[in-house]
Every structure is written in C-alpha cells, then in structure tokens.
Amino acid sequence: MRVINDLLNIMTSAIVVLDHNLHITYMNQSAEVLLGQSVQRSLKHPFLQLVKGDAFAEQLQLARGLREPHVIRECAVDLIGLENITVDCIVTPLLDADEGELLLELWRVDRQLRIVREKQLLTQQQAIHEMIRGIAHEIKNPLGGLRGAAQLLESELPDPALKEYTQIIITEADRLKRLVNNMLGPRQIPNMEWVNIHEVLEHVRHLVSSDSTNQVQFELDYDPSIPDVMIDRGQLIQVCLNIVNNAVRATHYKGTVWLRTRVIRQFTIRQERHRLVLKVEIGDDGEGISEHLRDKLFLPMVSGYADGTGLGLSIAQSIMRQYGGVIHHESEPGNTWFSILIPYSYGKEKALCPKT
C-alpha cells in the first residue's frame, strides 16, 4: 500500500478519491498543490465545497450515475480562497469499492490554453499587421504624387482665391499620410534605459487627471520592491497612457480606475518561459468590452467608439511585442482589466535593475 501511495504522490496529475457522498477520502500531493489544501484538512470534507462550479458538479453527478469513466474537458471551477482555474478531469467509478465511490484525475489546463490562444492571437495580429503595412506603403506612394501635383498646381494658379482648394488637397494628403504612418506602428529605434514603472504610471496618472472634466478616482496598489526595467520610456508611457485613457473613457470620466504592479515568477509568454516578468494591471469599473470586440480588440482599425481610430491598442501590442511582452485583457461589465506583461530580459541579456 505504501508503494502505491508513493507512486501516486510522484504523479503530476492531481488524484482525488471521493466516497458516495462526494466527500474526500484520499488526495495525492499534486491534488494538495492544485486545491491549495492539505490532506489533513480535506479528508471527509465535501469536495464540491472546495471546488465550486455548476457545470463541473453536474458532470460529476452524471459520471456517478452512469457508473462508467467520464471525461470532463476545459471546465471552469472556483477554488475556495484561491483563483478561478480551468481543469480537465477523468472521473472513474471504483467498481471494486463501495457503491458511489469515484476516482478523479485532474489537470490544470488554463495556462496551456492561455499560451495556445496567445500564440494564435499574436500570429493573427502579426499577419494582419504585415498586410496593413503592405497596403500602407502602397497608399503612401500615390499620396506623395498627389501632394506634389497640388503644390505645382498651386504655383501656377493665377487667382490666389483658388489656392484654397489646393491647400485642402495638401492638408488632406498630409492627414492621410499621418494616419498611414500610425498604421505602420513605431518605426524609431528604441531608446533603451532603466525605467521605474511607478514613475511612468504616476506621470500617466497626472496627465489624465489634468483634464478638468475628468472626475475619475484612481486607486493605487504598487509593489515598491519592483526593480527597474530596461525599456524605451516614451514607448512605455504611450502604452500605459493609451490603456488608462480607454479605462477612463469606459467609466464615462466618473468611475474608478485601478493601477497595480507586481512581479511574477516563472511565467510563459509566447511559448518562452521567463524567470521574472513585470506585470502592470490597469482596471476599471466601466461598461466593459463588447463581446463581439473581445477577440479582435488588438487588431488595427478596430474600435469600440465611433470616433476612435482603432490604432491605439494595436500599436501598444506592437510595442510590447518588441520586448517579448504581451498585453492581455479580461472584461465583464463593471470589471475590466488590462495586463501589461514585460519580461525582465531583452534579447539574450537579463535586465535586472543594478541599483541597490
């Protein structure tokens, strides 16, 4: 029996045995880690009080009723006192045991799903961005000719009053050129320096708060131990300012915006694992992101506002891509969060702050 217990404890999947009342009678060490509960505290405890989720509970009852192995895929559950996670689970009735006993084998899959979705999203964004870059370059060429022809025409016009029309052509050509340049994203070489994220966030907060019509309340949750990050300060300000402005706008300039900073360890971004990652979270209690926009929010020319260009978040994501980072978002009415994730590395160099 001890050998079997030792084998179960070295398994990476979480093993839980439930009695006919769905109370826990056994857990291996991986299950303790997954559930955040010790064996001593969990024995004889109702499993569905530790792992909550209506869909999961229904599937568990179904498996017990069928008396045959049952697979539960990508089911969202709430862990008591911990975070929401997504799990795969194989439910196996123990035929040789008392009626109703179940063996559960669980794997946490939300991290893998996030990595896969992130890869798909970034691949889609990059493909669309390259397509738009090609279209933008094709637009810039005739725009230059159009502006030049308008200037030549203006110099030949005998009536100064007619120059008003050529000026309209020149002004609109310049406006289209600026729009096209914005579509192309950041083009300058980054000016790399050690940047304090809290100084950047405070700068952004003061910029936004300087608008007299803005009545939004900021709530700050900064980790003062966070090291500086090697990045272009101007680009980081651009990213944070864009997201903060969107958050303020979502609250109709009178809600609450949260600014939070953390360092997370051993985190995977775009299939690369990083020892340390800076996480900047910007949240708001506004109206939330429309369901039809959530999967394409970072695509160029996509905006939730009639007067929006749809370039701000696309450019912000492009900037983060330069540093091996990414921007995530989660949204529901009254609770929207954008997470800016920047690895403490650039290229092959580890970029930990040298300051003491």
Secondary structure, DSSP 8 states (H G I E B T S, - for coil): -HHHHHHHHT-SSEEEEE-TTSBEEEE-HHHHHHHT--HHHHTTSBHHHHEE-HHHHHHHHHHHHHTS-EEEEEEEEEETTS-EEEEEEEEEE-TTSSTT-EEEEEEE-HHHHHHHHHHHHHHHHHHHHHHHHHHHHHHHHHHHHHHHHHHHHHHH-S-GGGHHHHHHHHHHHHHHHHHHHHHH---S---EEEE-HHHHHHHHHHHHHT-TT---EEEEE--TT---EEEEHHHHHHHHHHHHHHHHHHTTTSSEEEEEEEEEEEEEETTEEEEEEEEEEEEE-SS---GGGGGGTTSTT--SSTT--S-HHHHHHHHHHHTT-EEEEEEETTEEEEEEEEESEETTEE------
